[in-house]
């Protein structure tokens, strides 16, 4: 049985670029390790989320572990953060905003009219799921944070997920 799996290269490349630029804000490097068309099966405990409204409607989810959230925020604030604080939540929101803004700008040049993005929200906790409406298209880019100060590999995984209504994507 052959896989019927289509990937929009311009969209994926824009998501990879946005993810890399977002974490660069905290002086951190992430490397893409996977591309998928399904919602993430496992979510770490911290997510930033931005809504997309206009001619294209959907959301952008940026998911990471608490250690990544603290490390990236430490880079943004140039201080050592060891516990989850409001500063860390603000840092996650800022990284999410950079990724969303970068996606909005770069996708407009390849035919995806992301007219407006909302302010970021941050979700913290275990055992939550993010569901998608019927008829949505999902792109899931997995990254690994290149920083060995976080010893567990799974704690270094970051996901950037774009979900949009299927009828609103450009033909291609």
The 8 nearest C-alpha neighbors of each residue, nearest first, counted from 0:
[[1, 2, 3, 4, 5, 36, 6, 35],
 [2, 0, 3, 4, 5, 6, 36, 35],
 [1, 3, 4, 0, 5, 6, 36, 35],
 [2, 4, 1, 5, 0, 6, 36, 35],
 [5, 3, 2, 6, 36, 1, 35, 7],
 [4, 6, 3, 7, 36, 2, 8, 35],
 [5, 7, 8, 4, 11, 36, 10, 35],
 [6, 8, 10, 9, 11, 5, 171, 12],
 [7, 9, 11, 10, 6, 12, 13, 5],
 [10, 8, 12, 11, 7, 13, 109, 106],
 [11, 9, 13, 7, 8, 12, 14, 106],
 [12, 10, 14, 8, 13, 9, 15, 7],
 [11, 13, 15, 9, 14, 10, 8, 16],
 [12, 14, 16, 10, 11, 15, 17, 9],
 [15, 13, 17, 11, 12, 16, 18, 10],
 [16, 14, 12, 18, 17, 13, 11, 19],
 [15, 17, 13, 19, 14, 18, 12, 20],
 [18, 16, 98, 14, 20, 101, 15, 19],
 [19, 17, 21, 15, 16, 20, 98, 14],
 [18, 20, 16, 17, 21, 22, 29, 23],
 [21, 19, 23, 17, 18, 22, 16, 24],
 [20, 22, 98, 94, 18, 97, 23, 19],
 [23, 21, 24, 27, 25, 20, 19, 28],
 [22, 24, 26, 20, 27, 25, 21, 28],
 [23, 25, 22, 26, 21, 75, 20, 94],
 [26, 24, 74, 75, 71, 23, 27, 22],
 [27, 25, 23, 24, 74, 22, 28, 75],
 [28, 26, 23, 22, 25, 71, 29, 144],
 [27, 29, 145, 144, 23, 22, 19, 30],
 [30, 28, 144, 143, 145, 142, 19, 27],
 [31, 29, 142, 143, 32, 144, 28, 145],
 [30, 32, 142, 141, 33, 143, 29, 15],
 [33, 31, 142, 141, 30, 143, 34, 140],
 [34, 32, 141, 140, 31, 35, 142, 139],
 [35, 33, 140, 139, 141, 36, 32, 138],
 [34, 36, 139, 37, 138, 140, 33, 137],
 [35, 37, 138, 137, 139, 38, 34, 136],
 [38, 36, 35, 137, 39, 139, 138, 40],
 [37, 39, 40, 137, 139, 36, 160, 138],
 [40, 38, 41, 37, 42, 139, 158, 160],
 [41, 39, 38, 42, 37, 128, 129, 43],
 [42, 40, 39, 43, 128, 38, 126, 127],
 [41, 43, 44, 39, 62, 40, 128, 63],
 [42, 44, 64, 63, 45, 62, 41, 125],
 [43, 45, 124, 125, 64, 123, 65, 42],
 [46, 44, 123, 63, 64, 122, 62, 43],
 [47, 45, 62, 122, 61, 121, 63, 48],
 [46, 48, 121, 61, 95, 120, 60, 92],
 [47, 49, 60, 120, 119, 59, 121, 61],
 [50, 48, 119, 59, 117, 58, 118, 116],
 [49, 51, 58, 117, 116, 57, 59, 52],
 [50, 52, 116, 57, 56, 58, 115, 117],
 [53, 51, 56, 115, 55, 116, 50, 114],
 [54, 52, 114, 55, 56, 115, 113, 51],
 [53, 55, 112, 56, 114, 52, 113, 167],
 [56, 54, 53, 167, 113, 52, 112, 57],
 [57, 55, 52, 51, 163, 53, 164, 54],
 [56, 58, 163, 51, 162, 50, 164, 55],
 [59, 57, 50, 51, 162, 49, 161, 60],
 [58, 60, 161, 49, 160, 48, 50, 162],
 [61, 59, 48, 160, 159, 47, 62, 58],
 [62, 60, 159, 47, 46, 158, 95, 48],
 [61, 63, 46, 158, 157, 45, 60, 43],
 [64, 62, 157, 43, 45, 67, 46, 68],
 [63, 65, 43, 67, 66, 44, 154, 45],
 [64, 66, 68, 67, 69, 45, 44, 63],
 [67, 65, 69, 64, 68, 70, 154, 149],
 [68, 66, 70, 64, 65, 69, 71, 63],
 [67, 69, 65, 71, 66, 70, 72, 91],
 [70, 68, 72, 66, 67, 71, 80, 87],
 [71, 69, 73, 67, 72, 68, 66, 74],
 [72, 70, 25, 74, 73, 68, 69, 67],
 [71, 73, 75, 90, 69, 74, 70, 87],
 [74, 72, 70, 78, 79, 76, 71, 77],
 [75, 73, 25, 77, 71, 72, 26, 76],
 [74, 76, 25, 72, 73, 77, 24, 71],
 [75, 77, 73, 78, 74, 72, 25, 79],
 [78, 76, 74, 73, 75, 79, 72, 25],
 [79, 77, 73, 76, 80, 74, 75, 72],
 [78, 80, 73, 81, 77, 70, 74, 76],
 [79, 81, 73, 69, 82, 78, 70, 72],
 [80, 82, 79, 69, 83, 70, 66, 73],
 [83, 81, 80, 84, 69, 87, 65, 66],
 [82, 84, 87, 69, 85, 81, 65, 88],
 [85, 83, 86, 87, 82, 88, 80, 69],
 [84, 86, 88, 87, 89, 83, 90, 82],
 [87, 85, 89, 84, 88, 90, 72, 83],
 [88, 86, 90, 84, 89, 85, 72, 69],
 [87, 89, 85, 91, 90, 86, 92, 121],
 [88, 90, 92, 86, 87, 91, 93, 85],
 [91, 89, 87, 72, 93, 88, 92, 86],
 [90, 92, 88, 94, 93, 89, 95, 47],
 [93, 91, 89, 95, 90, 119, 94, 47],
 [92, 94, 96, 90, 95, 91, 89, 97],
 [95, 93, 21, 97, 91, 96, 92, 90],
 [96, 94, 92, 98, 93, 97, 47, 99],
 [95, 97, 93, 99, 94, 98, 100, 92],
 [98, 96, 100, 94, 21, 99, 95, 101],
 [99, 97, 17, 21, 95, 101, 96, 100],
 [100, 98, 96, 102, 101, 97, 95, 103],
 [101, 99, 103, 97, 102, 98, 96, 104],
 [100, 102, 98, 104, 17, 103, 99, 97],
 [103, 101, 99, 105, 100, 104, 106, 17],
 [102, 104, 100, 113, 101, 106, 105, 99],
 [105, 103, 101, 102, 107, 106, 100, 108],
 [104, 106, 102, 107, 108, 103, 101, 13],
 [107, 105, 111, 109, 108, 103, 104, 102],
 [106, 108, 111, 112, 105, 110, 104, 109],
 [107, 109, 106, 105, 110, 104, 111, 112],
 [110, 108, 106, 107, 111, 9, 105, 10],
 [111, 109, 107, 108, 112, 169, 106, 168],
 [110, 112, 107, 106, 113, 109, 169, 168],
 [113, 111, 107, 114, 110, 55, 54, 106],
 [114, 112, 103, 55, 115, 111, 51, 107],
 [113, 115, 53, 112, 52, 54, 116, 55],
 [116, 114, 52, 113, 51, 53, 117, 103],
 [115, 117, 51, 50, 52, 49, 118, 114],
 [118, 116, 50, 49, 119, 51, 115, 52],
 [117, 119, 49, 120, 116, 96, 50, 92],
 [120, 118, 49, 48, 92, 96, 117, 47],
 [119, 121, 48, 47, 92, 49, 118, 122],
 [120, 122, 47, 46, 92, 48, 88, 123],
 [121, 123, 46, 45, 47, 120, 124, 48],
 [124, 122, 45, 44, 46, 121, 125, 88],
 [125, 123, 44, 45, 122, 126, 127, 43],
 [124, 126, 44, 127, 123, 43, 42, 45],
 [127, 125, 128, 124, 44, 42, 43, 41],
 [128, 126, 125, 129, 124, 42, 44, 123],
 [127, 129, 130, 126, 42, 41, 40, 125],
 [128, 130, 131, 127, 38, 39, 42, 60],
 [131, 129, 128, 132, 38, 133, 127, 39],
 [130, 132, 133, 135, 129, 162, 38, 137],
 [133, 131, 135, 134, 130, 164, 136, 162],
 [132, 134, 135, 131, 164, 136, 165, 130],
 [133, 135, 165, 164, 132, 136, 166, 131],
 [136, 134, 164, 165, 163, 133, 132, 162],
 [135, 137, 165, 163, 162, 164, 134, 138],
 [136, 138, 162, 36, 37, 161, 38, 139],
 [137, 139, 36, 161, 160, 35, 162, 140],
 [140, 138, 160, 35, 34, 159, 36, 137],
 [141, 139, 34, 159, 158, 33, 160, 35],
 [142, 140, 158, 33, 32, 31, 157, 34],
 [141, 143, 31, 157, 30, 32, 156, 29],
 [142, 144, 156, 29, 155, 30, 157, 145],
 [145, 143, 29, 155, 146, 28, 156, 142],
 [146, 144, 28, 29, 143, 147, 30, 27],
 [145, 147, 148, 144, 149, 27, 155, 28],
 [146, 148, 149, 150, 145, 144, 151, 152],
 [147, 149, 146, 150, 70, 151, 145, 66],
 [150, 148, 147, 151, 146, 155, 154, 66],
 [149, 151, 147, 148, 152, 154, 155, 146],
 [152, 150, 154, 153, 149, 155, 147, 148],
 [151, 153, 155, 154, 150, 156, 149, 143],
 [154, 152, 155, 156, 151, 64, 143, 43],
 [153, 155, 151, 152, 64, 156, 66, 149],
 [154, 156, 144, 152, 153, 143, 67, 157],
 [157, 155, 143, 153, 154, 142, 144, 63],
 [158, 156, 63, 142, 62, 141, 143, 155],
 [159, 157, 141, 62, 140, 61, 142, 160],
 [158, 160, 61, 140, 60, 139, 62, 141],
 [159, 161, 139, 60, 59, 138, 158, 140],
 [162, 160, 59, 138, 137, 58, 139, 60],
 [161, 163, 137, 57, 58, 136, 135, 59],
 [164, 162, 57, 135, 136, 56, 165, 58],
 [163, 165, 135, 167, 166, 134, 136, 56],
 [166, 164, 135, 136, 167, 134, 168, 163],
 [167, 165, 164, 168, 134, 169, 135, 163],
 [166, 168, 55, 165, 164, 169, 54, 163],
 [169, 167, 166, 165, 170, 111, 55, 164],
 [168, 170, 171, 110, 111, 167, 166, 112],
 [171, 169, 168, 167, 166, 110, 111, 165],
 [170, 169, 7, 168, 5, 6, 110, 8]]
